[in-house]
Amino acid sequence: MATPTVVSWEQVSVPTPSGPLPARVYRPGTASPQGWLVWAHGGSWRAGSARDWHGATAELARHSGFGVVSVDYRLAPEVRHPAMVEDILSALTWAAEQQDGPAGALAVPSKAPVLAVGGDSAGGTLAASAALVCRDRGVPLAAQVLAYPPLDPGCAAASYHRFPDMFPTASYLRAAWQDYRHPGRPVAADGTRLHSTPFEAADLRGLAPAVMATGDLDPVGDDVHHYGRLLRAAGVEVTLREFRQTGHGAFLQPGHGPGGHPTASMRGWLGLALRRLTSPNDPENLPSSPPWS
């Protein structure tokens, strides 16, 4: 499948137990999306929106070949965990019910769509937590796409101290974790544990393959590498790239310039890595030169 050059988008309303949830849906200009990727934006669980992430998620759809559902999940301080994770799960349910034809096409019953979940920064934390719920509920996920998620509420890793002046600082993130997390151990009505971070989970076996990215100047970088090692030890397939001379927030940086390869940008690489993971035999998905792990 060639990389589409046009991405269309529309505003939708995702039904949830707490009421309609706004989201932006991006469809690559192909005859049929390769699947659906539910995306949670960053913003320390307290800020950000699908509108703010418009360009980044549109480019993600273009390079992945997936329809991207960019969710305006509820934010702190109005709500706390697990509300945000529940919103992402509702968006996954909505995506699973979509037909895989192009926007505006007549819906034709077909096989269940390929589903993936992802996010950047705090959204990556939510996506990883949602992936755990999907595993525990038997919901098949093709991938979890995680861009520099903070995962340790204590911010204890060496990278937080190696880059003390880089955003996000340990003190900033500890305050954000306090605003985000609900005290206790939330459990859904069906008995499924709703983790606020995958570091709370005792068992990571059976999780969806992970596509992960971070920067070598990102304070949360050690969290990302540590989670990658835990996943691999649990038998989970991991594709992880560390971008050089790169700090936090790189997913929002514009893509490659004229003539450049899309993997030069983090969001371009994430999109192509997802496409390569879910369609490994497509020759269009196998550029020869970029680093994949």
PASEBA-1860 file (N, C-alpha, C; in nm, 3 decimals):
! residues 293
1> MATPTVVS> 0.084/-0.119/0.000/0.000/0.000/0.000/0.088/0.123/0.000 ~ 0.075/0.207/-0.101/0.155/0.329/-0.108/0.110/0.429/-0.002 ~ 0.203/0.514/0.040/0.168/0.617/0.137/0.072/0.717/0.076 ~ -0.046/0.735/0.134/-0.142/0.831/0.077/-0.093/0.974/0.095 ~ -0.131/1.060/0.004/-0.089/1.199/0.012/-0.197/1.288/0.070 ~ -0.322/1.239/0.075/-0.434/1.321/0.122/-0.498/1.252/0.243 ~ -0.525/1.330/0.343/-0.594/1.279/0.461/-0.718/1.366/0.482 ~ -0.833/1.301/0.494/-0.956/1.375/0.525/-0.985/1.359/0.674
9> WEQVSVPT> -1.062/1.452/0.727/-1.095/1.440/0.869/-1.236/1.489/0.894 ~ -1.293/1.446/1.003/-1.427/1.487/1.044/-1.436/1.486/1.196 ~ -1.524/1.569/1.247/-1.554/1.570/1.390/-1.661/1.465/1.418 ~ -1.641/1.384/1.520/-1.740/1.283/1.555/-1.769/1.291/1.705 ~ -1.873/1.220/1.743/-1.910/1.212/1.885/-1.910/1.064/1.925 ~ -1.827/1.030/2.019/-1.812/0.891/2.062/-1.901/0.869/2.185 ~ -1.993/0.775/2.180/-2.077/0.749/2.298/-1.997/0.683/2.409 ~ -2.017/0.732/2.530/-1.951/0.674/2.647/-2.054/0.667/2.761
17> PSGPLPAR> -2.028/0.590/2.863/-2.121/0.584/2.977/-2.142/0.718/3.044 ~ -2.046/0.810/3.030/-2.058/0.941/3.095/-2.109/1.048/3.000 ~ -2.146/1.010/2.877/-2.198/1.107/2.781/-2.113/1.113/2.655 ~ -2.159/1.190/2.554/-2.085/1.197/2.428/-1.946/1.256/2.447 ~ -1.851/1.197/2.375/-1.711/1.240/2.384/-1.666/1.287/2.246 ~ -1.620/1.413/2.234/-1.577/1.460/2.102/-1.445/1.396/2.059 ~ -1.431/1.378/1.930/-1.307/1.323/1.876/-1.295/1.366/1.731 ~ -1.173/1.368/1.682/-1.148/1.394/1.541/-1.102/1.263/1.476
25> VYRPGTAS> -1.163/1.233/1.361/-1.129/1.111/1.289/-1.056/1.148/1.161 ~ -0.939/1.091/1.141/-0.856/1.116/1.023/-0.851/0.988/0.940 ~ -0.882/1.003/0.813/-0.880/0.889/0.723/-0.776/0.913/0.614 ~ -0.684/0.818/0.599/-0.586/0.832/0.491/-0.656/0.816/0.357 ~ -0.601/0.879/0.256/-0.665/0.877/0.125/-0.644/0.747/0.050 ~ -0.678/0.636/0.113/-0.668/0.506/0.050/-0.806/0.447/0.036 ~ -0.817/0.341/-0.042/-0.948/0.279/-0.061/-1.004/0.228/0.070 ~ -0.918/0.185/0.158/-0.963/0.132/0.286/-0.850/0.148/0.387
33> PQGWLVWA> -0.878/0.208/0.503/-0.773/0.218/0.605/-0.722/0.079/0.645 ~ -0.597/0.075/0.683/-0.539/-0.051/0.725/-0.597/-0.098/0.857 ~ -0.651/-0.008/0.931/-0.711/-0.038/1.061/-0.745/0.094/1.128 ~ -0.774/0.086/1.259/-0.807/0.206/1.335/-0.711/0.220/1.453 ~ -0.655/0.339/1.464/-0.565/0.371/1.574/-0.630/0.480/1.660 ~ -0.662/0.446/1.783/-0.717/0.544/1.878/-0.599/0.615/1.945 ~ -0.598/0.749/1.934/-0.483/0.828/1.981/-0.520/0.919/2.096 ~ -0.435/0.917/2.200/-0.452/1.006/2.316/-0.341/1.111/2.315
41> HGGSWRAG> -0.379/1.236/2.309/-0.280/1.344/2.303/-0.209/1.361/2.437 ~ -0.096/1.432/2.432/-0.023/1.466/2.553/-0.082/1.588/2.623 ~ -0.010/1.636/2.724/-0.059/1.753/2.799/-0.064/1.730/2.948 ~ 0.011/1.631/2.996/0.022/1.608/3.141/-0.112/1.576/3.206 ~ -0.204/1.518/3.128/-0.339/1.480/3.173/-0.424/1.602/3.212 ~ -0.370/1.723/3.191/-0.440/1.844/3.236/-0.468/1.942/3.122 ~ -0.413/1.917/3.005/-0.425/2.014/2.894/-0.416/1.939/2.762 ~ -0.426/2.016/2.653/-0.417/1.957/2.520/-0.554/1.922/2.465
49> SARDWHGA> -0.560/1.901/2.334/-0.686/1.869/2.268/-0.657/1.805/2.133 ~ -0.759/1.740/2.079/-0.745/1.684/1.944/-0.719/1.796/1.843 ~ -0.777/1.912/1.866/-0.753/2.025/1.775/-0.607/2.068/1.780 ~ -0.550/2.076/1.899/-0.410/2.115/1.911/-0.317/2.016/1.842 ~ -0.359/1.890/1.837/-0.275/1.783/1.780/-0.313/1.755/1.633 ~ -0.388/1.844/1.571/-0.446/1.818/1.439/-0.339/1.777/1.336 ~ -0.238/1.858/1.320/-0.138/1.830/1.218/-0.062/1.701/1.243 ~ -0.029/1.677/1.370/0.049/1.558/1.404/-0.030/1.430/1.379
57> TAELARHS> -0.158/1.429/1.419/-0.237/1.307/1.402/-0.274/1.285/1.256 ~ -0.294/1.395/1.181/-0.319/1.379/1.037/-0.199/1.315/0.969 ~ -0.080/1.359/1.006/0.040/1.301/0.946/0.057/1.156/0.990 ~ 0.019/1.126/1.112/0.026/0.989/1.160/-0.065/0.899/1.075 ~ -0.184/0.948/1.044/-0.275/0.871/0.958/-0.215/0.851/0.819 ~ -0.151/0.954/0.768/-0.094/0.946/0.633/0.015/0.840/0.625 ~ 0.101/0.836/0.726/0.214/0.743/0.718/0.180/0.602/0.766 ~ 0.081/0.590/0.853/0.046/0.457/0.902/-0.050/0.385/0.809
65> GFGVVSVD> -0.132/0.462/0.736/-0.239/0.401/0.659/-0.359/0.366/0.744 ~ -0.353/0.397/0.872/-0.464/0.372/0.965/-0.557/0.494/0.970 ~ -0.686/0.469/0.993/-0.772/0.576/1.038/-0.735/0.607/1.182 ~ -0.719/0.735/1.214/-0.678/0.776/1.348/-0.795/0.846/1.417 ~ -0.830/0.799/1.535/-0.935/0.860/1.617/-0.865/0.936/1.729 ~ -0.857/1.068/1.716/-0.789/1.152/1.814/-0.892/1.201/1.915 ~ -0.878/1.158/2.039/-0.985/1.168/2.139/-0.966/1.289/2.229 ~ -1.072/1.365/2.248/-1.073/1.471/2.349/-1.120/1.410/2.481
73> YRLAPEVR> -1.030/1.331/2.539/-1.064/1.266/2.666/-1.075/1.372/2.777 ~ -1.146/1.335/2.882/-1.165/1.428/2.993/-1.031/1.453/3.065 ~ -1.019/1.574/3.120/-0.892/1.618/3.177/-0.905/1.647/3.326 ~ -0.790/1.636/3.394/-0.779/1.683/3.531/-0.777/1.838/3.528 ~ -0.827/1.907/3.629/-0.873/1.853/3.757/-1.021/1.818/3.760 ~ -1.093/1.836/3.647/-1.236/1.806/3.649/-1.261/1.658/3.679 ~ -1.173/1.572/3.627/-1.183/1.429/3.657/-1.043/1.379/3.690 ~ -1.037/1.260/3.742/-0.909/1.193/3.769/-0.917/1.052/3.712
81> HPAMVEDI> -0.802/0.986/3.711/-0.800/0.848/3.670/-0.901/0.769/3.754 ~ -0.979/0.677/3.694/-0.960/0.616/3.562/-1.044/0.677/3.451 ~ -1.100/0.799/3.471/-1.191/0.854/3.370/-1.123/0.864/3.233 ~ -0.997/0.906/3.231/-0.929/0.922/3.102/-0.911/0.789/3.030 ~ -0.873/0.686/3.105/-0.855/0.554/3.045/-0.989/0.500/2.996 ~ -1.094/0.523/3.072/-1.227/0.478/3.030/-1.268/0.547/2.900 ~ -1.233/0.673/2.882/-1.265/0.742/2.757/-1.192/0.679/2.638 ~ -1.067/0.645/2.658/-0.992/0.581/2.549/-1.053/0.445/2.516
89> LSALTWAA> -1.094/0.372/2.618/-1.157/0.242/2.595/-1.289/0.258/2.520 ~ -1.366/0.362/2.551/-1.491/0.386/2.478/-1.462/0.417/2.330 ~ -1.355/0.491/2.305/-1.318/0.521/2.167/-1.276/0.394/2.092 ~ -1.209/0.303/2.161/-1.173/0.176/2.098/-1.299/0.095/2.064 ~ -1.396/0.097/2.153/-1.523/0.028/2.125/-1.590/0.089/2.003 ~ -1.591/0.222/1.995/-1.650/0.292/1.880/-1.576/0.253/1.752 ~ -1.443/0.254/1.757/-1.364/0.221/1.638/-1.389/0.079/1.592 ~ -1.407/-0.011/1.686/-1.430/-0.151/1.650/-1.562/-0.170/1.576
97> EQQDGPAG> -1.652/-0.075/1.593/-1.783/-0.085/1.528/-1.786/-0.019/1.391 ~ -1.675/0.046/1.352/-1.673/0.117/1.224/-1.645/0.022/1.110 ~ -1.709/0.050/0.998/-1.674/-0.022/0.876/-1.543/0.034/0.825 ~ -1.468/-0.045/0.752/-1.334/-0.004/0.713/-1.329/0.061/0.576 ~ -1.443/0.104/0.523/-1.441/0.171/0.394/-1.405/0.317/0.408 ~ -1.386/0.387/0.297/-1.348/0.527/0.300/-1.462/0.614/0.350 ~ -1.430/0.735/0.391/-1.530/0.829/0.441/-1.638/0.850/0.337 ~ -1.763/0.843/0.379/-1.874/0.868/0.289/-1.917/0.748/0.209
105> ALAVPSKA> -1.843/0.639/0.217/-1.880/0.521/0.141/-1.996/0.449/0.207 ~ -2.071/0.373/0.129/-2.180/0.294/0.182/-2.124/0.185/0.271 ~ -2.172/0.177/0.392/-2.120/0.076/0.484/-2.153/-0.064/0.435 ~ -2.053/-0.148/0.428/-2.070/-0.286/0.387/-2.016/-0.374/0.498 ~ -2.097/-0.468/0.547/-2.046/-0.554/0.653/-1.918/-0.624/0.611 ~ -1.822/-0.628/0.697/-1.695/-0.691/0.667/-1.637/-0.744/0.796 ~ -1.517/-0.796/0.788/-1.453/-0.849/0.907/-1.423/-0.737/1.006 ~ -1.400/-0.775/1.132/-1.371/-0.676/1.234/-1.245/-0.599/1.198
113> PVLAVGGD> -1.244/-0.467/1.218/-1.125/-0.389/1.182/-1.007/-0.419/1.273 ~ -0.888/-0.396/1.220/-0.766/-0.405/1.300/-0.763/-0.285/1.393 ~ -0.737/-0.308/1.520/-0.738/-0.201/1.620/-0.600/-0.183/1.681 ~ -0.566/-0.057/1.706/-0.444/-0.024/1.779/-0.474/0.096/1.868 ~ -0.393/0.114/1.970/-0.408/0.228/2.060/-0.273/0.294/2.076 ~ -0.274/0.425/2.092/-0.146/0.494/2.106/-0.164/0.632/2.165 ~ -0.051/0.694/2.194/-0.055/0.828/2.248/0.086/0.880/2.271 ~ 0.095/1.010/2.290/0.224/1.073/2.318/0.222/1.134/2.457
121> SAGGTLAA> 0.335/1.123/2.526/0.352/1.174/2.661/0.243/1.118/2.754 ~ 0.168/1.204/2.823/0.064/1.153/2.912/-0.036/1.066/2.838 ~ -0.060/1.097/2.712/-0.149/1.013/2.632/-0.091/0.874/2.611 ~ 0.041/0.864/2.605/0.104/0.734/2.593/0.083/0.650/2.718 ~ 0.085/0.715/2.834/0.056/0.645/2.958/-0.086/0.588/2.954 ~ -0.181/0.670/2.908/-0.320/0.625/2.899/-0.332/0.509/2.800 ~ -0.262/0.519/2.688/-0.271/0.414/2.586/-0.215/0.282/2.640 ~ -0.103/0.289/2.710/-0.045/0.167/2.766/-0.138/0.106/2.870
129> SAALVCRD> -0.203/0.190/2.949/-0.298/0.139/3.049/-0.420/0.078/2.981 ~ -0.467/0.141/2.873/-0.581/0.086/2.798/-0.545/-0.047/2.735 ~ -0.421/-0.060/2.689/-0.378/-0.187/2.629/-0.385/-0.301/2.732 ~ -0.353/-0.271/2.856/-0.364/-0.372/2.962/-0.510/-0.416/2.982 ~ -0.601/-0.319/2.980/-0.743/-0.353/2.995/-0.790/-0.440/2.878 ~ -0.747/-0.403/2.757/-0.786/-0.482/2.639/-0.737/-0.626/2.653 ~ -0.614/-0.643/2.698/-0.564/-0.780/2.719/-0.651/-0.855/2.818 ~ -0.681/-0.789/2.929/-0.755/-0.857/3.036/-0.899/-0.887/2.995
137> RGVPLAAQ> -0.953/-0.808/2.900/-1.090/-0.832/2.854/-1.096/-0.917/2.728 ~ -0.980/-0.954/2.676/-0.978/-1.035/2.555/-1.008/-0.958/2.429 ~ -0.987/-0.826/2.431/-1.006/-0.743/2.312/-0.876/-0.745/2.231 ~ -0.878/-0.796/2.108/-0.753/-0.804/2.032/-0.704/-0.667/1.987 ~ -0.577/-0.640/2.014/-0.512/-0.518/1.967/-0.392/-0.558/1.882 ~ -0.376/-0.490/1.770/-0.262/-0.518/1.682/-0.135/-0.453/1.734 ~ -0.149/-0.343/1.807/-0.030/-0.270/1.852/-0.067/-0.167/1.957 ~ 0.034/-0.131/2.037/0.027/-0.013/2.123/0.143/0.077/2.079
145> VLAYPPLD> 0.111/0.201/2.046/0.208/0.295/1.990/0.234/0.402/2.095 ~ 0.354/0.403/2.151/0.380/0.484/2.269/0.496/0.580/2.243 ~ 0.465/0.708/2.241/0.568/0.811/2.226/0.599/0.870/2.362 ~ 0.718/0.846/2.409/0.774/0.898/2.536/0.672/0.909/2.651 ~ 0.607/0.798/2.689/0.513/0.805/2.802/0.587/0.813/2.935 ~ 0.551/0.906/3.024/0.599/0.898/3.163/0.527/0.783/3.232 ~ 0.602/0.698/3.304/0.542/0.578/3.358/0.563/0.561/3.508 ~ 0.656/0.637/3.565/0.686/0.624/3.708/0.637/0.749/3.781
153> PGCAAASY> 0.533/0.736/3.866/0.484/0.854/3.939/0.589/0.917/4.030 ~ 0.689/0.840/4.070/0.795/0.894/4.155/0.905/0.964/4.079 ~ 0.905/0.948/3.946/1.006/1.013/3.860/1.147/0.987/3.914 ~ 1.175/0.861/3.942/1.299/0.825/4.010/1.414/0.788/3.917 ~ 1.387/0.767/3.790/1.491/0.720/3.699/1.601/0.824/3.683 ~ 1.719/0.777/3.645/1.834/0.865/3.633/1.813/0.976/3.530 ~ 1.737/0.947/3.426/1.720/1.048/3.321/1.650/1.174/3.373 ~ 1.568/1.161/3.476/1.505/1.280/3.533/1.609/1.373/3.596
161> HRFPDMFP> 1.718/1.316/3.642/1.822/1.395/3.708/1.937/1.428/3.611 ~ 1.946/1.351/3.504/2.049/1.377/3.404/2.018/1.504/3.326 ~ 1.890/1.534/3.312/1.848/1.654/3.239/1.757/1.738/3.329 ~ 1.809/1.792/3.440/1.723/1.857/3.539/1.653/1.982/3.489 ~ 1.706/2.044/3.383/1.644/2.167/3.334/1.558/2.144/3.210 ~ 1.552/2.020/3.164/1.474/1.991/3.044/1.328/1.964/3.083 ~ 1.237/1.999/2.994/1.094/1.970/3.016/1.065/1.825/2.977 ~ 0.983/1.759/3.059/0.923/1.799/3.185/1.017/1.766/3.301
169> TASYLRAA> 1.028/1.858/3.395/1.112/1.833/3.512/1.043/1.732/3.603 ~ 1.121/1.671/3.690/1.066/1.572/3.782/0.959/1.635/3.872 ~ 0.984/1.756/3.921/0.887/1.819/4.010/0.757/1.851/3.936 ~ 0.769/1.893/3.811/0.649/1.921/3.730/0.567/1.794/3.711 ~ 0.635/1.685/3.677/0.562/1.561/3.650/0.503/1.501/3.777 ~ 0.574/1.512/3.890/0.517/1.458/4.014/0.384/1.528/4.046 ~ 0.380/1.658/4.024/0.255/1.733/4.048/0.146/1.688/3.951 ~ 0.185/1.662/3.826/0.087/1.616/3.727/0.033/1.478/3.763
177> WQDYRHPG> 0.121/1.389/3.808/0.076/1.256/3.851/-0.024/1.269/3.966 ~ 0.002/1.361/4.060/-0.088/1.378/4.174/-0.226/1.426/4.128 ~ -0.227/1.512/4.027/-0.357/1.559/3.975/-0.430/1.449/3.900 ~ -0.353/1.362/3.835/-0.412/1.260/3.748/-0.461/1.137/3.823 ~ -0.382/1.089/3.917/-0.411/0.959/3.978/-0.516/0.968/4.087 ~ -0.600/0.868/4.088/-0.698/0.853/4.194/-0.638/0.764/4.302 ~ -0.651/0.803/4.426/-0.598/0.716/4.531/-0.671/0.582/4.531 ~ -0.600/0.480/4.562/-0.660/0.347/4.562/-0.631/0.272/4.435
185> RPVAADGT> -0.705/0.166/4.414/-0.683/0.076/4.301/-0.815/0.062/4.226 ~ -0.844/0.154/4.133/-0.974/0.151/4.064/-0.996/0.021/3.987 ~ -1.120/-0.024/3.993/-1.161/-0.146/3.924/-1.289/-0.116/3.848 ~ -1.298/-0.164/3.723/-1.419/-0.145/3.643/-1.532/-0.232/3.695 ~ -1.653/-0.205/3.646/-1.770/-0.279/3.692/-1.758/-0.428/3.664 ~ -1.683/-0.464/3.560/-1.667/-0.606/3.527/-1.551/-0.670/3.604 ~ -1.491/-0.596/3.695/-1.384/-0.649/3.776/-1.244/-0.629/3.720 ~ -1.234/-0.566/3.603/-1.104/-0.543/3.541/-1.031/-0.431/3.613
193> RLHSTPFE> -0.907/-0.456/3.649/-0.825/-0.353/3.712/-0.792/-0.244/3.611 ~ -0.806/-0.119/3.652/-0.777/-0.005/3.565/-0.649/0.062/3.617 ~ -0.537/0.022/3.558/-0.409/0.074/3.602/-0.390/0.219/3.557 ~ -0.326/0.298/3.643/-0.293/0.435/3.603/-0.161/0.442/3.528 ~ -0.081/0.338/3.542/0.046/0.323/3.469/0.073/0.174/3.457 ~ 0.130/0.130/3.347/0.159/-0.014/3.336/0.263/-0.061/3.436 ~ 0.336/0.030/3.500/0.430/-0.012/3.604/0.358/-0.073/3.725 ~ 0.227/-0.053/3.736/0.150/-0.114/3.845/0.117/-0.261/3.817
201> AADLRGLA> 0.125/-0.301/3.691/0.081/-0.436/3.654/0.184/-0.540/3.695 ~ 0.137/-0.649/3.753/0.227/-0.756/3.796/0.268/-0.846/3.680 ~ 0.188/-0.849/3.575/0.212/-0.942/3.465/0.188/-0.869/3.332 ~ 0.290/-0.868/3.248/0.279/-0.799/3.119/0.267/-0.898/3.003 ~ 0.258/-1.024/3.032/0.249/-1.122/2.926/0.118/-1.106/2.848 ~ 0.126/-1.132/2.719/0.006/-1.129/2.638/-0.035/-0.992/2.589 ~ 0.046/-0.890/2.616/0.011/-0.755/2.570/0.036/-0.741/2.419 ~ -0.028/-0.642/2.360/-0.010/-0.615/2.217/0.134/-0.573/2.190
209> PAVMATGD> 0.186/-0.606/2.070/0.320/-0.557/2.033/0.330/-0.406/2.051 ~ 0.448/-0.362/2.092/0.467/-0.220/2.123/0.560/-0.155/2.022 ~ 0.519/-0.038/1.974/0.605/0.051/1.896/0.632/0.171/1.986 ~ 0.759/0.195/2.020/0.791/0.295/2.120/0.898/0.389/2.068 ~ 0.889/0.516/2.112/0.989/0.614/2.072/1.015/0.710/2.187 ~ 1.139/0.754/2.196/1.176/0.856/2.292/1.296/0.931/2.236 ~ 1.339/1.034/2.309/1.455/1.110/2.267/1.568/1.094/2.366 ~ 1.690/1.113/2.321/1.804/1.094/2.411/1.817/1.207/2.512
217> LDPVGDDV> 1.741/1.316/2.493/1.743/1.428/2.588/1.613/1.439/2.667 ~ 1.531/1.336/2.659/1.399/1.339/2.724/1.413/1.289/2.867 ~ 1.367/1.367/2.967/1.375/1.320/3.105/1.301/1.189/3.131 ~ 1.199/1.158/3.053/1.126/1.033/3.077/1.187/0.917/2.999 ~ 1.300/0.940/2.933/1.357/0.837/2.847/1.385/0.705/2.917 ~ 1.434/0.711/3.040/1.463/0.586/3.111/1.337/0.508/3.143 ~ 1.225/0.577/3.167/1.097/0.506/3.185/1.064/0.424/3.061 ~ 1.084/0.486/2.944/1.050/0.419/2.818/1.139/0.297/2.797
225> HHYGRLLR> 1.269/0.314/2.817/1.360/0.200/2.798/1.331/0.089/2.898 ~ 1.301/0.129/3.022/1.272/0.027/3.124/1.146/-0.052/3.087 ~ 1.044/0.018/3.039/0.921/-0.052/3.001/0.946/-0.143/2.881 ~ 1.028/-0.097/2.789/1.062/-0.182/2.676/1.130/-0.311/2.721 ~ 1.220/-0.300/2.819/1.287/-0.420/2.869/1.187/-0.512/2.941 ~ 1.097/-0.454/3.019/0.996/-0.536/3.088/0.907/-0.610/2.988 ~ 0.867/-0.539/2.883/0.781/-0.603/2.782/0.855/-0.716/2.713 ~ 0.979/-0.691/2.675/1.055/-0.797/2.608/1.074/-0.918/2.700
233> AAGVEVTL> 1.100/-0.892/2.828/1.115/-1.004/2.923/0.986/-1.084/2.937 ~ 0.872/-1.017/2.911/0.743/-1.085/2.920/0.704/-1.149/2.787 ~ 0.794/-1.143/2.689/0.766/-1.207/2.561/0.687/-1.122/2.464 ~ 0.679/-0.992/2.490/0.604/-0.900/2.402/0.700/-0.843/2.297 ~ 0.656/-0.840/2.174/0.735/-0.782/2.066/0.747/-0.630/2.085 ~ 0.870/-0.579/2.079/0.893/-0.436/2.099/0.980/-0.381/1.987 ~ 0.936/-0.272/1.928/1.018/-0.193/1.836/1.039/-0.058/1.902 ~ 1.163/-0.026/1.937/1.190/0.097/2.012/1.301/0.175/1.943
241> REFRQTGH> 1.277/0.301/1.923/1.380/0.387/1.866/1.403/0.508/1.957 ~ 1.531/0.536/1.982/1.568/0.659/2.053/1.622/0.759/1.950 ~ 1.557/0.874/1.941/1.599/0.978/1.848/1.710/1.062/1.912 ~ 1.812/1.090/1.835/1.926/1.165/1.886/1.896/1.315/1.891 ~ 1.958/1.381/1.990/1.944/1.525/2.007/1.796/1.566/2.010 ~ 1.717/1.485/2.081/1.572/1.504/2.082/1.521/1.504/2.225 ~ 1.440/1.603/2.257/1.379/1.612/2.389/1.234/1.569/2.387 ~ 1.161/1.607/2.492/1.020/1.571/2.506/0.936/1.653/2.408
249> GAFLQPGH> 0.828/1.595/2.362/0.736/1.667/2.274/0.767/1.656/2.127 ~ 0.857/1.567/2.090/0.900/1.559/1.949/0.789/1.515/1.857 ~ 0.686/1.448/1.909/0.575/1.405/1.823/0.507/1.524/1.757 ~ 0.513/1.640/1.823/0.445/1.758/1.769/0.532/1.835/1.670 ~ 0.656/1.797/1.656/0.743/1.869/1.564/0.711/1.830/1.421 ~ 0.717/1.928/1.329/0.680/1.900/1.189/0.761/1.786/1.130 ~ 0.702/1.728/1.026/0.766/1.615/0.961/0.885/1.655/0.878 ~ 0.927/1.562/0.796/1.047/1.579/0.716/1.031/1.691/0.614
257> GPGGHPTA> 1.141/1.748/0.576/1.140/1.850/0.473/1.137/1.790/0.334 ~ 1.138/1.874/0.232/1.135/1.824/0.094/1.250/1.727/0.068 ~ 1.215/1.612/0.017/1.317/1.514/-0.017/1.364/1.429/0.098 ~ 1.321/1.463/0.220/1.364/1.386/0.336/1.278/1.262/0.354 ~ 1.331/1.166/0.430/1.253/1.045/0.457/1.161/1.071/0.576 ~ 1.037/1.019/0.572/0.945/1.045/0.683/0.995/0.994/0.816 ~ 1.085/0.895/0.817/1.133/0.845/0.946/1.226/0.942/1.015 ~ 1.257/1.055/0.949/1.336/1.158/1.016/1.256/1.224/1.127
265> SMRGWLGL> 1.124/1.222/1.117/1.040/1.276/1.224/0.987/1.161/1.308 ~ 0.960/1.191/1.435/0.911/1.085/1.524/0.775/1.035/1.479 ~ 0.685/1.127/1.443/0.551/1.080/1.406/0.553/1.006/1.273 ~ 0.642/1.046/1.183/0.656/0.971/1.058/0.707/0.831/1.084 ~ 0.806/0.819/1.171/0.861/0.687/1.204/0.757/0.600/1.273 ~ 0.682/0.658/1.369/0.580/0.581/1.438/0.475/0.527/1.341 ~ 0.434/0.613/1.247/0.335/0.569/1.151/0.386/0.456/1.062 ~ 0.506/0.472/1.010/0.561/0.368/0.924/0.590/0.240/1.002
273> ALRRLTSP> 0.634/0.254/1.127/0.660/0.134/1.208/0.531/0.059/1.237 ~ 0.421/0.131/1.261/0.292/0.065/1.281/0.249/-0.007/1.154 ~ 0.266/0.059/1.041/0.226/-0.002/0.914/0.311/-0.125/0.885 ~ 0.439/-0.114/0.913/0.529/-0.228/0.890/0.493/-0.344/0.982 ~ 0.458/-0.313/1.107/0.424/-0.418/1.204/0.298/-0.493/1.163 ~ 0.198/-0.418/1.114/0.068/-0.480/1.087/0.054/-0.529/0.944 ~ 0.148/-0.496/0.859/0.143/-0.544/0.721/0.285/-0.573/0.674 ~ 0.350/-0.671/0.735/0.493/-0.691/0.711/0.528/-0.737/0.570
281> NDPENLPS> 0.431/-0.792/0.497/0.462/-0.846/0.364/0.438/-0.747/0.251 ~ 0.393/-0.627/0.287/0.370/-0.525/0.185/0.503/-0.460/0.150 ~ 0.551/-0.474/0.026/0.682/-0.417/-0.008/0.688/-0.266/0.007 ~ 0.572/-0.200/0.004/0.572/-0.055/0.022/0.610/-0.017/0.165 ~ 0.606/-0.115/0.255/0.629/-0.086/0.397/0.773/-0.108/0.439 ~ 0.859/-0.138/0.347/0.992/-0.179/0.385/1.101/-0.088/0.330 ~ 1.101/0.038/0.367/1.212/0.121/0.326/1.342/0.063/0.379 ~ 1.448/0.073/0.302/1.568/-0.004/0.332/1.660/0.060/0.435
289> SPPWS> 1.662/0.193/0.445/1.770/0.253/0.521/1.742/0.293/0.665 ~ 1.618/0.330/0.705/1.604/0.389/0.838/1.622/0.289/0.950 ~ 1.662/0.335/1.067/1.673/0.246/1.182/1.534/0.210/1.234 ~ 1.514/0.083/1.264/1.383/0.040/1.311/1.385/0.003/1.459 ~ 1.501/-0.010/1.515/1.502/-0.040/1.658/1.636/-0.003/1.716
END
